[in-house]
């Protein structure tokens, strides 16, 4: 019961966050120009890239420690 309520509250908060951040953000790249992207998608892309970088460094640290054994 509490899990269902927690998931429902999380989805409502996530939906409200997404609706409030439907602004367009301009991202400028050198020598290419700018790109218009919605703020929600920009935040998701940055979160996913950060998570992937963390997993990569964790895996590299794990493989480095495994070689020392």
Z-matrix of the N, CA and C atoms (Angstrom, degrees):
N
C 1 1.450
C 2 1.519 1 110.34
N 3 1.356 2 116.79 1 -47.91
C 4 1.452 3 119.26 2 -178.48
C 5 1.530 4 111.34 3 -69.23
N 6 1.305 5 116.76 4 -31.23
C 7 1.459 6 119.93 5 178.64
C 8 1.524 7 110.63 6 -65.89
N 9 1.315 8 116.99 7 -40.98
C 10 1.466 9 121.22 8 179.34
C 11 1.526 10 110.11 9 -65.58
N 12 1.321 11 116.68 10 -42.99
C 13 1.461 12 120.78 11 179.12
C 14 1.524 13 110.00 12 -65.19
N 15 1.314 14 117.36 13 -41.22
C 16 1.466 15 120.95 14 179.51
C 17 1.525 16 111.56 15 -63.80
N 18 1.322 17 116.26 16 -43.90
C 19 1.464 18 120.38 17 178.91
C 20 1.524 19 110.23 18 -64.94
N 21 1.320 20 117.88 19 -40.79
C 22 1.457 21 121.62 20 178.98
C 23 1.529 22 110.65 21 -62.72
N 24 1.323 23 117.34 22 -45.03
C 25 1.473 24 120.87 23 178.97
C 26 1.520 25 110.34 24 -63.70
N 27 1.328 26 116.63 25 -41.79
C 28 1.463 27 120.44 26 178.06
C 29 1.520 28 111.39 27 -60.99
N 30 1.320 29 117.67 28 -43.68
C 31 1.461 30 120.75 29 179.78
C 32 1.518 31 111.89 30 -66.78
N 33 1.323 32 117.70 31 -36.93
C 34 1.470 33 120.40 32 177.84
C 35 1.526 34 109.95 33 -65.81
N 36 1.331 35 117.01 34 -45.30
C 37 1.466 36 120.28 35 179.10
C 38 1.525 37 110.39 36 -63.80
N 39 1.309 38 117.57 37 -41.53
C 40 1.462 39 121.31 38 178.34
C 41 1.519 40 111.60 39 -63.88
N 42 1.326 41 117.04 40 -40.61
C 43 1.460 42 120.99 41 177.90
C 44 1.528 43 111.38 42 -65.34
N 45 1.324 44 117.14 43 -42.83
C 46 1.465 45 119.94 44 177.93
C 47 1.525 46 111.18 45 -64.44
N 48 1.324 47 116.75 46 -39.43
C 49 1.462 48 120.48 47 176.92
C 50 1.525 49 110.65 48 -62.38
N 51 1.321 50 116.69 49 -42.26
C 52 1.457 51 120.51 50 179.48
C 53 1.513 52 112.73 51 -65.62
N 54 1.321 53 117.21 52 -40.17
C 55 1.468 54 120.87 53 -179.82
C 56 1.523 55 110.47 54 -67.93
N 57 1.316 56 118.02 55 -37.49
C 58 1.455 57 121.06 56 -179.03
C 59 1.520 58 112.67 57 -73.34
N 60 1.320 59 118.15 58 -21.59
C 61 1.462 60 121.08 59 -177.39
C 62 1.521 61 112.39 60 -109.72
N 63 1.314 62 117.31 61 40.93
C 64 1.459 63 120.65 62 177.09
C 65 1.528 64 111.70 63 -89.93
N 66 1.322 65 115.75 64 23.77
C 67 1.455 66 120.60 65 178.61
C 68 1.526 67 109.29 66 -76.21
N 69 1.313 68 115.19 67 156.55
C 70 1.457 69 120.60 68 174.93
C 71 1.519 70 108.64 69 -91.89
N 72 1.310 71 116.88 70 132.37
C 73 1.454 72 122.96 71 178.18
C 74 1.508 73 108.59 72 -116.20
N 75 1.323 74 115.77 73 135.57
C 76 1.458 75 119.98 74 179.21
C 77 1.523 76 108.70 75 -94.64
N 78 1.327 77 116.10 76 124.15
C 79 1.463 78 122.95 77 177.39
C 80 1.518 79 106.77 78 -110.98
N 81 1.327 80 116.13 79 122.44
C 82 1.465 81 121.51 80 -177.88
C 83 1.516 82 110.68 81 -100.70
N 84 1.315 83 115.45 82 130.73
C 85 1.458 84 122.43 83 175.87
C 86 1.522 85 108.35 84 -111.78
N 87 1.331 86 118.12 85 141.67
C 88 1.465 87 119.00 86 179.03
C 89 1.521 88 111.44 87 -67.41
N 90 1.305 89 116.14 88 136.39
C 91 1.467 90 125.79 89 176.46
C 92 1.523 91 114.09 90 67.00
N 93 1.315 92 119.56 91 1.21
C 94 1.459 93 120.99 92 179.59
C 95 1.519 94 110.43 93 -115.11
N 96 1.303 95 117.17 94 -35.32
C 97 1.452 96 121.29 95 -177.43
C 98 1.511 97 109.99 96 114.10
N 99 1.316 98 115.34 97 -159.85
C 100 1.455 99 120.15 98 -176.41
C 101 1.511 100 112.54 99 -106.01
N 102 1.314 101 114.39 100 164.54
C 103 1.453 102 122.25 101 179.84
C 104 1.516 103 107.64 102 -137.99
N 105 1.311 104 117.08 103 131.33
C 106 1.460 105 121.86 104 176.48
C 107 1.521 106 108.59 105 -92.96
N 108 1.333 107 116.73 106 126.07
C 109 1.458 108 121.43 107 179.67
C 110 1.520 109 107.97 108 -141.39
N 111 1.315 110 116.88 109 149.11
C 112 1.460 111 119.80 110 178.53
C 113 1.523 112 109.45 111 -72.36
N 114 1.326 113 115.27 112 144.88
C 115 1.460 114 121.31 113 -175.21
C 116 1.531 115 111.89 114 -60.64
N 117 1.319 116 117.27 115 -37.54
C 118 1.471 117 120.39 116 -179.83
C 119 1.522 118 110.82 117 -61.88
N 120 1.319 119 116.61 118 -44.65
C 121 1.458 120 119.88 119 -179.52
C 122 1.525 121 110.97 120 -68.45
N 123 1.335 122 117.12 121 -35.39
C 124 1.449 123 120.23 122 176.99
C 125 1.525 124 110.97 123 -63.81
N 126 1.327 125 117.39 124 -42.50
C 127 1.464 126 120.91 125 177.74
C 128 1.528 127 111.49 126 -64.66
N 129 1.335 128 117.10 127 -40.40
C 130 1.467 129 119.82 128 178.50
C 131 1.525 130 111.36 129 -65.21
N 132 1.344 131 117.20 130 -41.08
C 133 1.456 132 120.64 131 179.82
C 134 1.523 133 110.46 132 -63.58
N 135 1.336 134 116.71 133 -44.21
C 136 1.462 135 120.26 134 -179.67
C 137 1.531 136 110.71 135 -65.48
N 138 1.336 137 117.73 136 -39.76
C 139 1.463 138 120.58 137 178.17
C 140 1.519 139 110.93 138 -63.36
N 141 1.319 140 117.27 139 -45.30
C 142 1.471 141 121.14 140 -178.71
C 143 1.530 142 110.60 141 -65.03
N 144 1.345 143 117.56 142 -41.91
C 145 1.463 144 119.91 143 178.12
C 146 1.526 145 111.64 144 -64.56
N 147 1.324 146 117.23 145 -39.30
C 148 1.464 147 120.31 146 177.22
C 149 1.513 148 112.08 147 -65.85
N 150 1.332 149 116.73 148 -40.66
C 151 1.456 150 120.76 149 177.79
C 152 1.519 151 111.06 150 -64.14
N 153 1.333 152 116.46 151 -42.69
C 154 1.454 153 120.20 152 178.83
C 155 1.528 154 111.41 153 -64.69
N 156 1.333 155 117.48 154 -38.41
C 157 1.463 156 120.52 155 177.98
C 158 1.525 157 110.23 156 -65.49
N 159 1.326 158 117.21 157 -42.06
C 160 1.458 159 120.62 158 177.45
C 161 1.517 160 112.01 159 -61.76
N 162 1.325 161 117.01 160 -43.14
C 163 1.470 162 120.89 161 177.77
C 164 1.521 163 111.49 162 -64.11
N 165 1.330 164 116.02 163 -39.35
C 166 1.461 165 119.93 164 179.31
C 167 1.525 166 110.79 165 -62.91
N 168 1.343 167 117.24 166 -48.20
C 169 1.463 168 119.98 167 -179.62
C 170 1.521 169 111.68 168 -67.24
N 171 1.330 170 117.93 169 -34.29
C 172 1.468 171 120.61 170 175.47
C 173 1.522 172 110.17 171 -63.82
N 174 1.351 173 116.45 172 -43.53
C 175 1.455 174 120.71 173 179.99
C 176 1.523 175 110.86 174 -65.34
N 177 1.348 176 117.12 175 -39.92
C 178 1.457 177 119.76 176 178.73
C 179 1.529 178 110.75 177 -65.80
N 180 1.322 179 117.54 178 -39.89
C 181 1.458 180 121.36 179 177.52
C 182 1.529 181 110.64 180 -65.99
N 183 1.323 182 117.29 181 -39.53
C 184 1.458 183 121.60 182 178.58
C 185 1.523 184 110.88 183 -64.82
N 186 1.330 185 117.21 184 -43.42
C 187 1.466 186 119.69 185 -179.40
C 188 1.532 187 110.96 186 -70.40
N 189 1.333 188 117.49 187 -32.16
C 190 1.457 189 120.31 188 177.58
C 191 1.527 190 110.55 189 -68.14
N 192 1.314 191 117.19 190 -40.96
C 193 1.469 192 121.16 191 178.52
C 194 1.517 193 111.16 192 -70.57
N 195 1.312 194 117.85 193 -30.73
C 196 1.458 195 121.13 194 179.93
C 197 1.525 196 110.86 195 -68.37
N 198 1.324 197 117.21 196 -32.77
C 199 1.464 198 121.68 197 179.56
C 200 1.526 199 112.44 198 -71.29
N 201 1.337 200 117.80 199 -23.75
C 202 1.461 201 121.31 200 -179.15
C 203 1.524 202 112.54 201 -77.94
N 204 1.302 203 117.91 202 -19.05
C 205 1.467 204 120.86 203 -176.92
C 206 1.493 205 112.80 204 -72.37
